[in-house]
């Protein structure tokens, strides 16, 4: 069985604050892939990042950064200096032979 | 431009009707998935397929079936629609081995009355 847990249901911040979204996953597979997706109010799912289980290198892309730690089965996502346009639902996902999503975290950035 | 296309954006069906949701991808992907999305529950996996005529149950398969007769097409079937199947349905596809991300269709908002 595999599972993705996003414990934070909603996060509300003021613009320019940093936001960290937690993701914890469970799988018995040794080879797997992790993803983050963003779903803005328009509804489409926007791919943000993919990581495979052998690549624990953290990554920074503009205001986004990701922290992958196999030892704690976590793949956390940070938005630095948040903006109103970052308001969306963010999903963490795990792929082995199937693709499973967490319940999502709704981020609201207030001006 | 890669694409996953779902046949309908909005559907309204009556309780007890048989409902077909169609999904077509043009990327020659092996894996295809059907999810339903409900507020606070995220995307829940209904069924998936990793090859033509192959299918596996996801986490919430009850009340649904699927068909994959051709590689590019994956159909979700509600044998007898019920009001608790009112939801947003999303189709996705990926390449075997997940060398790319999953690509999603635009979603079908199904209302069962």
Interface residues (C-beta under 8 A of the other chain):
Chain A: X6 X9 X33 X35 X43 X44 X45 X47 X50 X52 X91 X93 X95 X97 X98 X99 X100 X101 X102 X103 X104
Chain B: X31 X33 X35 X40 X41 X42 X43 X44 X45 X48 X50 X56 X58 X59 X88 X90 X92 X94 X98 X100 X101 X102 X104 X106 X107
